[in-house]
Amino acid sequence: MKIPFHVPVYDDTDAAALAQSIASGSLVGDGPATRRVTAALARDLGVRHALLTPSCTHALELAMMTLDLEPGDDVIVPSFTFVSSTNAILRRGARVVFADVDPATLTLTADEVRARITPRTRAIMPVVYAGVSPDIDPIRALAASRSIVVIEDAAQGIAARYRGRPAGTTGHMGCFSFHETKNFSTGEGGAFVTNDDAFIQRAEIMREKGTNRKQFMLGLVDKYTWVDVGSSFLPPDSMAALLESQMAKRERIQARRQAIFERYSDAFAPLARDGRLALPVIPPYAASNHHIYHVLMQDEPTRNRALAFFREREIGTTFHYLPLHLSPMGRALGHAEGDFPVTESASGRLLRLPIYPSLTEAEQERVIGAMKEFFP
């Protein structure tokens, strides 16, 4: 029987939440479910302000609009990330400044940031990878000394922590994803969070097509009108209803993912000791949400053979990000092979394994057995 790479955590409670939302007769944005889950999300994350968005891509775009990026501005971002990180920058006419990542955590480091800061730098975008936060404090210190804004791409960061704080909340703005592949899923979906009153005031206007509708709804103005550039970043209330249902299961979801993660690591420890592969690293400052389980093979040909090996056994595995600096767009921006060697090496060697709550112990044993068979 085939073992899929991913299975979302949808059940009857999610179907009931959607049905109830539809039965309410209104699915427009900022409805009752949106208000409830937004307040709950802000409490869980310990932030003053949260806004749901149709996707994390929209949240990142909203952050860049809120910052008012323009041509001539630079944003430092790792090459090892998803294209939404860079698209949000380029759509504002700003310049993407790529950086390499730490070889253990595959996340941005202060040393990489320091080497790329210039007077043009307006923002730094650390990216949470596999549920593990970058070491943000030294990056924030660099940013603070130069009045640079830190925008955390925490698409993979919901329920993860950094030095005791929720990942994605230690910068000026944070962006989360509820895509179907994430720990808590609404199919698509995202969130923008901040503790900055000025940023949230502008974000609320831009999210509402550039109008002051939020102030009107609060009775602060007697009519609303167009006051700034904006777009429509309002998700339907049904998305919030599904997220509310998903979040109600978070303890069970997280516990199961952690158990699967730890079982993999225990099983593959002998292979790691023999130098056959490298296990994922969770540094002392981070608490992972166990979003991804990946290993790093010795080289790219070995990883590619492993992909084929697992495919023959009907076990879903995959690679992850291709280096953005080596993509057609990245090369058009002037990059070439060798620019970011850690990113290039990790991308070619990384293999992701199934990790989702409905993965049974018997199915995981098949995955583990296949890995051991691959390394006789």
C-alpha positions as CSV (number, residue, x, y, z in Angstrom):
1,M,0.0,0.0,0.0
2,K,1.3,3.5,-0.9
3,I,2.4,5.8,1.8
4,P,1.7,9.4,0.8
5,F,4.3,12.1,1.5
6,H,1.6,14.3,3.1
7,V,-2.0,13.9,4.4
8,P,-3.8,16.9,5.9
9,V,-5.5,16.6,9.2
10,Y,-9.2,17.1,8.3
11,D,-12.0,15.3,10.1
12,D,-15.7,15.6,10.9
13,T,-15.2,18.5,13.2
14,D,-13.7,20.5,10.4
15,A,-16.6,19.6,8.1
16,A,-19.0,20.7,10.7
17,A,-17.2,24.0,11.2
18,L,-17.4,24.7,7.5
19,A,-21.1,23.7,7.3
20,Q,-21.9,26.0,10.2
21,S,-20.1,28.8,8.6
22,I,-22.0,28.4,5.4
23,A,-25.3,28.0,7.3
24,S,-24.6,31.4,8.9
25,G,-25.6,33.0,5.6
26,S,-22.5,35.2,5.2
27,L,-18.9,34.3,4.3
28,V,-17.5,37.7,3.8
29,G,-14.2,38.7,5.5
30,D,-13.9,39.7,9.1
31,G,-17.0,37.8,10.1
32,P,-17.6,36.2,13.5
33,A,-15.3,33.3,13.0
34,T,-12.5,35.6,11.8
35,R,-12.9,37.8,14.9
36,R,-12.8,34.8,17.2
37,V,-9.8,33.0,15.8
38,T,-7.9,36.3,15.2
39,A,-8.2,37.1,18.9
40,A,-7.2,33.5,19.9
41,L,-4.2,33.6,17.5
42,A,-3.1,36.9,19.0
43,R,-3.3,35.5,22.5
44,D,-1.5,32.3,21.6
45,L,1.3,34.2,19.9
46,G,1.5,36.9,22.6
47,V,1.1,39.7,20.0
48,R,-1.0,42.9,20.2
49,H,-2.2,42.7,16.6
50,A,-3.1,39.9,14.2
51,L,-4.8,39.9,10.8
52,L,-5.8,36.8,8.8
53,T,-4.9,36.8,5.1
54,P,-5.8,34.5,2.2
55,S,-2.2,33.1,2.3
56,C,1.2,33.7,3.7
57,T,2.2,35.1,0.4
58,H,-0.5,37.8,0.9
59,A,0.8,38.4,4.5
60,L,4.4,38.9,3.1
61,E,3.1,41.3,0.5
62,L,1.1,43.2,3.1
63,A,4.2,43.5,5.2
64,M,6.2,44.9,2.4
65,M,3.4,47.4,1.5
66,T,3.2,48.4,5.2
67,L,6.9,49.0,5.2
68,D,6.4,51.1,2.0
69,L,9.3,49.6,0.2
70,E,10.4,51.3,-3.0
71,P,13.0,51.2,-5.7
72,G,16.4,51.7,-4.2
73,D,15.7,49.8,-1.0
74,D,17.4,46.4,-0.2
75,V,15.9,43.5,1.7
76,I,18.3,40.7,2.9
77,V,16.7,37.2,2.6
78,P,18.2,33.7,2.4
79,S,18.4,32.0,-1.0
80,F,17.1,28.9,0.8
81,T,13.5,29.8,0.9
82,F,10.2,29.7,-1.0
83,V,9.6,32.1,-3.9
84,S,6.9,34.1,-2.0
85,S,9.7,35.6,0.2
86,T,11.4,37.2,-2.8
87,N,8.3,37.9,-4.9
88,A,6.9,40.1,-2.1
89,I,10.1,42.2,-2.2
90,L,10.3,42.5,-6.0
91,R,6.6,43.4,-6.4
92,R,7.5,46.6,-4.5
93,G,10.3,47.4,-6.8
94,A,12.9,46.8,-4.1
95,R,16.1,44.7,-4.5
96,V,16.5,41.2,-3.2
97,V,19.9,40.7,-1.4
98,F,20.5,37.0,-1.1
99,A,22.4,35.4,1.8
100,D,23.6,31.9,2.7
101,V,22.4,29.8,5.6
102,D,23.7,28.0,8.6
103,P,24.7,24.4,7.6
104,A,23.1,22.9,10.7
105,T,19.7,24.7,10.8
106,L,19.5,25.9,7.2
107,T,18.5,29.3,8.5
108,L,19.8,32.9,8.2
109,T,22.7,33.9,10.5
110,A,23.8,37.3,11.9
111,D,27.2,36.8,10.2
112,E,25.6,36.5,6.8
113,V,23.4,39.5,7.5
114,R,26.4,41.6,8.7
115,A,28.3,40.9,5.5
116,R,25.4,42.3,3.3
117,I,24.1,45.3,5.2
118,T,24.5,48.6,3.4
119,P,23.0,52.1,3.7
120,R,20.3,50.9,1.3
121,T,19.1,48.0,3.6
122,R,15.5,48.6,4.7
123,A,14.6,45.2,6.0
124,I,15.9,41.7,6.9
125,M,13.7,38.7,6.4
126,P,14.8,35.7,8.5
127,V,13.0,32.5,7.5
128,V,11.8,29.7,9.9
129,Y,12.9,26.4,8.3
130,A,11.3,23.1,9.2
131,G,9.8,24.6,12.3
132,V,13.1,25.8,13.6
133,S,13.6,29.5,14.1
134,P,16.9,31.3,13.2
135,D,18.9,32.8,16.0
136,I,17.0,36.1,15.8
137,D,18.5,38.1,18.7
138,P,21.9,38.9,17.1
139,I,20.0,39.7,13.8
140,R,17.7,42.0,15.7
141,A,20.7,43.7,17.4
142,L,22.3,44.4,14.0
143,A,19.0,45.7,12.6
144,A,18.3,47.9,15.7
145,S,21.7,49.6,15.4
146,R,20.8,50.7,11.9
147,S,17.0,51.3,12.1
148,I,16.3,48.3,9.9
149,V,13.0,46.5,10.1
150,V,13.0,42.7,10.7
151,I,10.2,40.8,9.0
152,E,10.0,37.1,10.0
153,D,8.8,34.7,7.3
154,A,7.3,32.1,9.7
155,A,5.3,30.2,7.1
156,Q,6.6,27.0,8.8
157,G,6.7,28.5,12.3
158,I,3.2,28.2,13.8
159,A,3.5,26.5,17.3
160,A,7.4,26.7,17.2
161,R,9.3,28.8,19.8
162,Y,12.4,30.9,20.0
163,R,14.0,31.4,23.4
164,G,10.6,30.7,25.0
165,R,8.7,33.1,22.7
166,P,6.5,32.0,19.7
167,A,8.5,31.9,16.5
168,G,7.5,34.7,14.1
169,T,6.9,37.2,16.9
170,T,10.4,38.5,17.7
171,G,10.7,40.8,14.7
172,H,8.7,44.0,13.8
173,M,6.3,41.9,11.7
174,G,5.7,38.2,11.3
175,C,3.9,36.2,8.6
176,F,2.4,32.7,9.0
177,S,1.0,30.1,6.7
178,F,-2.0,27.7,7.0
179,H,-1.4,26.0,3.7
180,E,-2.6,22.4,3.4
181,T,0.9,21.2,4.0
182,K,1.3,23.1,7.3
183,N,0.7,21.7,10.8
184,F,-2.7,23.5,11.0
185,S,-4.4,23.8,7.6
186,T,-7.1,25.8,5.9
187,G,-6.1,24.7,2.4
188,E,-4.7,28.1,1.8
189,G,-4.5,30.8,4.4
190,G,-2.1,33.0,6.3
191,A,-1.7,35.6,9.0
192,F,0.2,38.9,9.6
193,V,1.2,39.8,13.1
194,T,2.9,42.8,14.8
195,N,3.2,44.6,18.1
196,D,3.7,48.0,16.3
197,D,0.7,50.3,16.4
198,A,1.8,52.3,13.3
199,F,2.4,49.1,11.3
200,I,-1.0,47.7,12.1
201,Q,-2.9,50.9,11.4
202,R,-1.4,51.0,7.9
203,A,-1.8,47.2,7.4
204,E,-5.5,47.4,8.2
205,I,-6.0,50.1,5.6
206,M,-4.1,48.3,2.9
207,R,-5.8,45.0,3.7
208,E,-9.2,46.8,3.1
209,K,-8.4,48.0,-0.5
210,G,-6.8,51.1,0.9
211,T,-9.9,52.3,2.7
212,N,-10.5,53.3,6.3
213,R,-13.3,50.8,6.6
214,K,-12.0,49.4,9.9
215,Q,-12.3,52.8,11.5
216,F,-15.9,53.1,10.1
217,M,-16.9,49.7,11.5
218,L,-15.6,50.8,14.9
219,G,-17.6,54.0,14.7
220,L,-14.5,56.2,14.6
221,V,-15.5,57.9,11.3
222,D,-19.0,58.4,9.9
223,K,-18.2,57.1,6.4
224,Y,-15.2,55.3,4.9
225,T,-13.2,56.2,1.8
226,W,-10.0,55.6,-0.1
227,V,-7.1,56.9,2.0
228,D,-4.0,54.9,0.8
229,V,-2.8,52.4,-1.8
230,G,-4.1,48.9,-1.0
231,S,-5.5,45.6,-2.1
232,S,-7.9,42.9,-1.0
233,F,-6.2,40.7,1.6
234,L,-9.4,39.5,3.4
235,P,-10.0,35.8,3.5
236,P,-13.6,34.5,3.7
237,D,-15.0,33.8,7.1
238,S,-15.2,30.0,6.2
239,M,-11.4,29.9,6.2
240,A,-11.4,31.3,9.8
241,A,-14.0,28.7,10.8
242,L,-11.8,25.9,9.5
243,L,-8.7,27.4,11.2
244,E,-10.6,27.6,14.5
245,S,-11.5,23.9,14.2
246,Q,-7.9,23.0,13.4
247,M,-6.4,25.0,16.3
248,A,-8.7,23.1,18.7
249,K,-6.8,20.0,17.8
250,R,-3.3,21.6,18.1
251,E,-2.2,19.6,21.2
252,R,-3.0,16.3,19.5
253,I,-1.5,17.3,16.2
254,Q,1.7,18.6,17.8
255,A,2.2,15.6,20.1
256,R,1.8,13.2,17.2
257,R,4.2,15.1,14.9
258,Q,6.8,15.2,17.7
259,A,6.5,11.4,18.3
260,I,7.0,10.7,14.6
261,F,10.0,13.0,14.5
262,E,11.7,11.5,17.5
263,R,11.1,8.0,16.3
264,Y,12.8,8.8,13.0
265,S,15.8,10.4,14.8
266,D,16.2,7.4,17.2
267,A,16.0,5.0,14.3
268,F,18.5,6.8,12.1
269,A,21.0,7.7,14.8
270,P,23.3,4.8,13.9
271,L,23.4,5.9,10.3
272,A,24.3,9.4,11.4
273,R,27.1,8.1,13.7
274,D,28.5,6.2,10.7
275,G,28.4,9.4,8.6
276,R,25.9,8.0,6.1
277,L,23.5,10.9,6.6
278,A,22.9,14.0,8.9
279,L,19.9,14.3,11.1
280,P,17.9,17.6,11.6
281,V,19.3,19.9,14.2
282,I,17.3,21.7,16.8
283,P,19.6,24.2,18.6
284,P,19.2,25.0,22.3
285,Y,17.5,28.3,21.7
286,A,14.7,26.8,19.6
287,A,11.7,24.6,20.2
288,S,10.6,23.0,17.0
289,N,7.0,22.4,15.8
290,H,8.3,19.4,13.9
291,H,6.8,20.6,10.7
292,I,9.3,18.8,8.5
293,Y,11.5,15.7,9.0
294,H,14.5,15.9,6.7
295,V,17.9,14.2,6.4
296,L,21.0,15.4,4.5
297,M,22.6,12.7,2.4
298,Q,26.3,12.6,1.6
299,D,25.9,14.1,-1.9
300,E,23.3,14.9,-4.5
301,P,23.6,11.6,-6.5
302,T,23.0,9.7,-3.3
303,R,19.9,11.8,-2.5
304,N,18.6,11.3,-6.0
305,R,19.1,7.5,-5.8
306,A,17.2,7.6,-2.5
307,L,14.3,9.5,-4.1
308,A,14.0,6.8,-6.7
309,F,14.5,4.0,-4.2
310,F,11.6,5.2,-2.0
311,R,9.4,5.8,-5.1
312,E,9.9,2.2,-6.2
313,R,8.6,1.2,-2.8
314,E,5.6,3.5,-3.0
315,I,6.8,5.7,-0.2
316,G,6.3,9.4,-0.7
317,T,9.5,11.4,-0.2
318,T,10.7,14.7,-1.8
319,F,13.5,17.2,-1.9
320,H,12.8,20.9,-1.0
321,Y,13.9,24.3,-2.1
322,L,16.0,24.7,-5.1
323,P,18.4,27.6,-4.5
324,L,16.6,30.8,-5.5
325,H,19.8,32.4,-6.7
326,L,20.3,29.7,-9.3
327,S,16.7,29.9,-10.6
328,P,16.1,31.7,-13.9
329,M,14.9,34.7,-11.9
330,G,17.9,34.5,-9.6
331,R,20.4,34.3,-12.5
332,A,18.6,37.2,-14.1
333,L,19.4,39.1,-10.9
334,G,23.1,38.4,-11.5
335,H,23.8,35.3,-9.5
336,A,25.7,32.2,-10.4
337,E,26.8,28.8,-9.0
338,G,29.1,29.1,-6.0
339,D,27.6,32.3,-4.7
340,F,26.0,30.6,-1.7
341,P,27.7,27.2,-1.2
342,V,25.9,26.0,1.9
343,T,22.5,26.6,0.2
344,E,23.7,24.8,-2.9
345,S,25.0,21.8,-1.0
346,A,22.0,21.4,1.3
347,S,19.5,21.8,-1.5
348,G,21.1,18.9,-3.4
349,R,21.4,16.6,-0.4
350,L,18.1,17.1,1.4
351,L,15.5,14.4,1.6
352,R,12.1,14.9,3.3
353,L,10.2,12.0,4.8
354,P,6.5,11.6,5.6
355,I,5.5,13.3,8.9
356,Y,1.8,13.8,9.5
357,P,-0.5,12.8,12.4
358,S,-2.3,10.0,10.5
359,L,0.9,8.2,9.7
360,T,0.6,4.9,11.5
361,E,3.4,3.2,13.4
362,A,3.4,0.4,10.9
363,E,3.7,2.9,8.0
364,Q,6.5,4.7,9.7
365,E,8.3,1.4,10.3
366,R,8.1,0.8,6.5
367,V,9.7,4.2,5.9
368,I,12.4,3.4,8.5
369,G,13.0,0.0,7.1
370,A,13.4,1.4,3.6
371,M,16.0,3.9,4.7
372,K,18.0,1.1,6.4
373,E,17.6,-1.0,3.3
374,F,19.0,1.8,1.2
375,F,22.1,1.9,3.4
376,P,23.0,-1.8,3.6
